[in-house]
């Protein structure tokens, strides 16, 4: 009988080595719990499952980003505008969809927060949507349960809570910038006037807000206009990547470097930082110093600016402050460039720096005439930013046994809070604990009730970006699993009744859009992906109580690192952020 070979390698190989093995190859497969064959079969099943569950469409009507036929044409993509909430910021996006399945995400070129750009977290968020490890069912004490069971439980508890005004009821939530969530929060606190609401996230801009409040008397959100700045001094701030609003910052910075004519000059970037960052890599001049020395360095720059002629009212405490062991020539050149570019310069500090450094930065920008030009400030109307004092107060209440019902909306505080708080141990002593999240994580394991949360591409919502632009979160697909959105859960807790996120968001926007042209404006809002009027314009705050401010700055910054000591800085991961993306393979593989 003729023998046919599949290739020359097959001919040269001769008899299979397996024939001469004393122990069959199958034995190794049995002893190995995950063989290559098994791995490939599991991967194939996961891909098939993702394709199967990814074809549900939202029940409510959504509006494409561009005019397109009502019918879905196989193989032809549709594009929809939506928004990705991210802490106190919101990214305007355009999502590509094939046959009802989101497949690719890019920035919305008309939205100020992205301007057609994106970042790795945005790109990889579509993979998180199809993650089979996402929470899929309600659990009670570790056992599978249903939404009906949880709703019945809450309706049994709410009358007693309503009777005592919500005493013992506490919500711990992540930061948000949503008008709908702000309204629901107000309704919750009116329904339960004795209840408490805390806001916490491990990565936050709390130091920035507190520093500006120290200098001006109010908490403001800084909005940087790098395209208007010719000289930039960055103090431990990775504004091109890891800081808030980095997409818009990067666009403005690169615009300032673009030479369009022979009369244009590139901007100049000075960076003093403790770790090598993308911003530091782009710097024209970079100085590596410990993070604890940044405050000293800022004071040294302020003293040099004053020496070179900058007017700094009530700054006498600077005169008696030691400038530290820094490169005097470096500081002299920085100060000279900043003075030469008055009104077109910019100083900023990173979120890890203490409030006193941000207060000093605010005062220097004010003295240089930069406020209202290269930097603006938007008043924070809703107290929804992360607060360590909120978390500390909550832990104190837990220690005293004053909390009987704790509802954790998003986040994973058992994992990402400081170990000295022992949040996980305190959680075990609460009578009723409820956790809403996309994954069954460490916090879920210690809570009695775990509720699956929807992905932002699955539910309705709204958000305000750092510059104040309002946007609507428009779902691209119906929930793949049995999840509920944050707005739906807060409404359920407050009113004891179920309501669709679509209706809750629509009710809020009826008060924002003009009633006469509501339907027309609503269509435009969903089509464009943003509200065309900015209800939160920038302001030009002034420095108050300058003498007190400077004294507080000099007294509080005095915490310099000794020569024989080590400094540890905790920073968000450039790929996994605060750990929330640990299950995202794209971000895990990002260099």
N, C-alpha and C positions, 0 to 999 in steps of 0.2 A: 504494500500500500504506500502510495506516495505521501511524503511529509512536506507540508508547506510552512515556510517561516514567515512571520509578520514583518521582520526587518533583518538587516545584517547583524545587528546586536543579538537578536534572538538566535540566529544561526551560530554565532561565535560563542554564545553562553553555554551551549551544551545542556546536559541534564540539570534540572533544578537542584540547587544545594539542599532544599528541604527533604529530598528523597533520602539523603544520607544522614539526616538528623536522628539521633536516638530518641529524642523527645519531640513529638509532633509540634508544629508551630501553633496549633490551636491551644496548647497549654498556656503559652504566653499571653494569648488573647484572653483566656479565662482569668488568669491571675491579674491582668491589667484592667482596672475598672473602666477606663476610658480608652478604647482602641481607636486607631485612625478611622476604621470603618464606622464605629459608633459616633465619633466626633462629627464626621461628614453627614451622617444621617440626622443628627440633632440639628446641625446648622441648616440642612435642607428643610427640616420641619419648621424651624424658626422663620426662615424666609417665606415659606409657604403660608405660615400663620400670619405673618405681617401683611402679605398681599391679600389674604382673605379678610382680615378684620379691618383693613384700611380702606374699605369701599363704602362706608356709611357716610351720608351727607347730612348736614344739619337740617332740622325740620323747619327752622325759620328761614325767611328769604334773606339771602346775602347778595351784595352788589359787587360785580366785578370791577377791577381797577380801571379797565378800559372797556369801551362798548364792544360787545361780542354777542353772537347768537345765543338764544336761550337754550338751545339743545347743546348737549355735550358731544363734541365730535371726537371719537376715539383717536388717540395719538396727537391731538391738538390741545395744547395747554391753555388753561384759563388762569388769569392773574387776579388776585384779590388783595386789597389793602387791609392791613391789620396792625396791631401794636403789641409789642412784647414788654410787659412790665418788668422792671429790674430795680428793686429797692425804691428809692425816691425818684427814679428816672423812668422814662418810657421810650422805647425805640420804635419809630415808625418804619413799617416793613411792607414789602410787596412779596406775596407768596405765590409761587407757581404750583398749579394743581393739575393733575392728570386723572381724569375719570373720577373726580371726587376725592383724590388723595393728595395731600400736600407733599411735594417732592423737593422743592428748592426755595430758599429764602434769601432775599436781598434787601438792602435798604431802600426806603422810599425817597426818591430824589427830591420830592417836594416837602419832605418833613425835615425841620431844622435839626432834629436829633441825630439823623443819619446821613441826609443829603446824598442818598444813593449808595452809601457805604455800609459795611457791616463789620462784625468782629467774630472771632471763633465761637463765642457763646451763642451768638445768633445763628450762625451756620449749623452748629451741632444740635440746636434745639429741636430740629425736625427728627433727628434720630431718637431723642428722648421720647418723642410722641409715640413711636412704635416699640418702645422698650417693653419686652414681655415681663420684665421684673417689676414693672409698675404695680402699685397696689390695685387690686381688682375687686375686692369684696370688703364689706363691713365686717369687722371682727369685734367680739366682746369677750374679754378675759382670755384672749388667744384663740377662741373658737369662732368659726365662721357664723356670721349673723346676717341680718338684712337691714335695709334702710327703714322698713316698717317697724322693726323692733326698736331701732334707735329713736325714731319719731315718737313711738309710744312711750319709751322711757323718758324722753324729754318732756312730753306733755304731762307726765305724772309728776315730774320735778318742778316744772315752772310755776304752778300755783303757789307753792310754798315760798319760792324765791320772789314772786311778785308780792306776796303778802308782807314780807320783811324788807321790801325795797331792793332786793338783790344782795343783801349782806352775805358775805362769804363767797360770792360769785366773782371770779376774776378771769379775764381774757388776756392771753399773751399772744400777740400778733406781730408779724413782720412789718417793716415800714411800707407805706404805700402812698400813692399820689393820685388816688381815684376819687372823683366827685361822688360816685355812687357809694363807694365804701365809706367816705366821709359822712354822707347822709345816714347810712345804716348805723355807723358808730354813734352818731348823735341820737338816733332813735333808741338804740340799745341803752345808752346812759340815761335817757329819759324814762324808759320802761323800768330800768333797774337803777335808781339814783344812788344806791349805796354800793353798787358794783364797782369794780376797778378795771381799767384797761391799760395794759402795759405794752410797750413796743420795743422789740429787741431784734438785732441782727448782728452777727459777729464782725462783719465788715460794714462800717458806717462812716458818715461824715459829721458825726456829733461834735468832734473837736472843732471843726470848721464853724459850725453854727454857734457854738458856745463862745468861740473867740471873737466872732463878729458881734455877737450880743454884748460881750465884755467891752468892746470898743465903741459901739454905736447905741447900745441900749435895746436893740431888737435883734431877733434872729433872722438872718437873711441867707438866701441861696446865691452864692456867687455865680455869675455867668460870664465866662471869659470870651473875649473876641481877639483871638491870636492873630487874625488877619490884619488887625489894626496896630499891632505891637511891633516895633522895630528892635527893641532890646528887651529880652526876657530873662528874668532871674528865677530859677526853679530851686526851691529849698526842699529837698527830699520828696519831690512830687513827680511821680511817673504819669504825668498828665497825658502822654501819648498812648497809654495802654491801660494801666490798672486803676487809675483814678476815675471818678464819676465823669460822665459826658466825654469820654476819651475819643469817641468817634468824631464828634463835632470839633473837639480840640485839635485832633490830628489834621482834619481838613483845613481848619483855619491856619494852623501852623505851616502846613505845606504851601498854602496859598501865599503866605508871607515870604516864602522862599522862592517863589516862582518869579522869574525875570521876564517881564512882558515887553520891555523896551529898554533902550540904552540909559534911560533916566531912572530906572528902578534899582533899588538896593535890596539885598537879602536881609532878613531879620538876623539877629545875633542871639544865640542861646547860651547862657551861663547856667551851669548845673552844679549844685553842691548836694551830694547825696551819700548815703551810707551803704547802698547796695547797687550793683550795676544793673541798670534798667534800659529799656528801649529808649526812654527819653535821654538818659545819659549817653547812650550810643550815638544819638543825634546831636549832641552838644558840640558847640564850637570850642568851649572851654569847660572842662569838668574838674571838680575838686572832690576827692574822696575824703569824707570826715565821718566820725561816728554820729549816729542819729541824735544822741544826747547833746552833741555840740552844735546842732543846727541853730538853736536859740541864741547861743553865744555868737555864732557867725552872723545871724540877722542883726544883732545889736551892733556888732562891729561894722557892718555895712551902714546901719543908721547913723552911727557916730561919724563915719567918713563922709556920708552925704551931708551931714550938718556942717562938718569942717569945710566942705567944698562949697557951702553957700545955701543949702536947702533949708528953708524955714520950717522948723518943727516946734510948734508952740508947746510950752510947758514940758520941755524935754530935758530939764536940768539934771534929772537923775542919770541921764546917759553920760554926763561929763565925768562922773566919778566911778564909772564901771570899767573894769579891765577888759580890753578888747580880745584877750586870749592869744594863743600862739598860732595865729593864722598867717598865711602869706600876705604881707602888707601890700605888695605890688598887685596881687590878684584882687584884693578888696579895693584898692585905689582905682584900678581900671574899671571894675564893675560899677562903682559909684559914679565915675566920670561918664561912662556910657549912659547910665540911667538918667543923669542930669541933662545930658545933651539931648535925650529923647523924651523930655517932659511932655506928658500927654500922649506919648506914643510908646511908652514903656509898660512893663508889667512885672509884678512880683507875686509869686504864689508859693504856698507851702502845702506839703502832703498831709493826708488825713491822719497819719500817725503822729504828727507833731502836736504838742499840747495846745490848748486854747490860747495861751498867752502869746505863742508865736504867731498864730493867725491874727490876733488882735494887733500885734506890731506890724504885720504885713498889711493889714487894712489901713493903719495910720500912714504907712509909707506910701501906699498907692494914693491915698487922699492928698498927701503933701506933694506928690509928683504930678498931680492933676490927671491921674489915670481913670478915676472913677467917672463913669458916664461915657467913657471912650473905649479903652481897651478892656475894661471890666465893668460890669453892671451888677446890681443886686436886686433880687426878687424876694419880696416879703413872703415868708412861709405862713400861710393862713391856717393850715391844719397841723396840729401837733401830732404828726404821724411819723416822724423820723426816729430812728433807733436811739434808745436812751439806756445807758448803763445804770442810771439811777432808778429807772423803772424796774430793771431786772433785780437790782439789789433790794429794792423795796418789796418786790414780790417774794424774794427768798426770805426776807425778814418776816413777812406775813406767814409764810409756810412754817418757819421755825416756831412761831407763836401759836400755830394751829388755827389761824383766823380764816383760812380758805377751806371751804367745804366742797366747792366745785371749781375745777380749773379746766379751762378750755384753751388748748394750744392750737392756733390757726397757722399752719405752715411752719417751716423751719424744723430744726432738730436740736433743741437746746440741751438735751442730755449729752449730745456728742460735742457741741461746739461752745458750751459755756466754760468759764474758768473752773478748774478742778477744785479750787478752794471754796466754791459755792456749794459743791456737792448737790447739784440740782437733782440728779437721779435719785439719791437717797431721800431727799425731801419730797419728791414726787410720790414715793410709796406710801406716805402717810395721809394723803388726801383722800377723802371719801369717794368723790366722783372725779375722774379724769377723762378727758376727751381730746383726741389728737386728729387733726385734719392734715393730710400730707399726700404727696404723690407716691411715696414709697413707705413700706412698713419698715421703719428704721429703729434706732435705739430708743427714741422717745416713744414711738408706737408700742414697743415691747413692754414698756413700763406703764402704759395707760390702759385703763379698762376698756375704753372704746377707741377703735381706730376707724377713721372715715377716709375713704379714697377721694383724692382731689383731682379735678380735671386739669389737663394741660392747657396752656393759654390758647392753643389752636383749637380747643374743643368747647370753649365757653365764651359767653358774652361778658363784656366789662368795659371799663374806660380807664384812662390814666393821663397824667399831666407830666410832660417832660421837664427837664431842669430849666429850660428857657421859658416855661409857662404854657407851651402849646398843648392844647387838649386834643385827645385822640380817642377813638372807639376801638375796643378789642372785638374784632369780628371773627367768629369761628370759621374754620375751613372744613371741619368734619365733626360729625356727631361723636359724643364720647365713646371711645373704643371699649372702655370698661365701665363699671357701674359707679362712676364718680360724680361728684357735685362740685360746683364752683364756690369760691370764697364768698361771693355776694349772696348766693343761695343759702349757704350755711348760716351766715350772720342774720339774714332775714328769718330763717327758721328758728334760731335761738331767741330772737327778739319777739317775734309775733306768734310763734308756735304753729305757723302755717307754711305750707310749701308754696313757692312761687318760682317761675322760670326766671333765669338770669336775664333773658331777653326783655321781659316785662319790667324788671327792676331797673335796668339801665335805661330803657325807653322812658320811664316815668321821670327820671332825673333830667334827661335831655329835653324833655318837653318844657322844662323851665329854663333851659339854656338857649334853645333855638327860638326864633320868632314864631309865635303861634299861628300867625296868618299864613306863613309859607312853610309850615312845619314839614310836610311830606316832601316838598321840593328840596328844602335844606337838608333833610335827613338823607335823601338819596345822594346829594352832593357830599355830605359828610362821610358816608360809607364808601363812596367812589374814590374820593381823594385821600381818605385815611386820616384826616386831621380837620380840626375846626379852624376856619380861616381868620377868626378874630381872637386875639390874645387877651384873655380876661385878667391876666396877671403880668402887667408890664414891669419893666425894670425901673428901679428907683435909684436916687443918688443920695444915700444916707451920709450924715456927717459924724465926725468923731465927737463924742460927748465925754466930759470929765477927763480931759487929757492927762492931768497930773495924776489922778488916781489910777488911770489906765496904765501909765508908764511905770508907776511904783509897783503895781501888781505884776506887771510884766517882768521887771527886773528881779523882784523877790521870788517869783515862782519859777523862773527859768534857771535859777541858780541850783542846778542839780547835775553837775558835770561829772563825766566818767573819769574815775581815777586811772592812773597809768597801769596799775596792776589788776584792774578789774576787766571782766568780760561784759559785753553787751549783747543781749538777745532781742531781736526784733521779730514780731509775728506779722506776716504779710499775707495777703491773699495769693493763692497759687495762680500763676498765669494761665493754667489750663483747667484746674478743678475749682477755682475760686475759693469758696469757703468749705468745699467738700461736697457741695450739692451735685456736682457733675461727676462724681466718682464712678458712676455706672455708665458713663458715656464713652464708648470705645473710641470715637473720633478724637475726643479731647484727651483721653489717656495716651493716645499715640502721637499727639502734637509735640513737636520737639521743644 
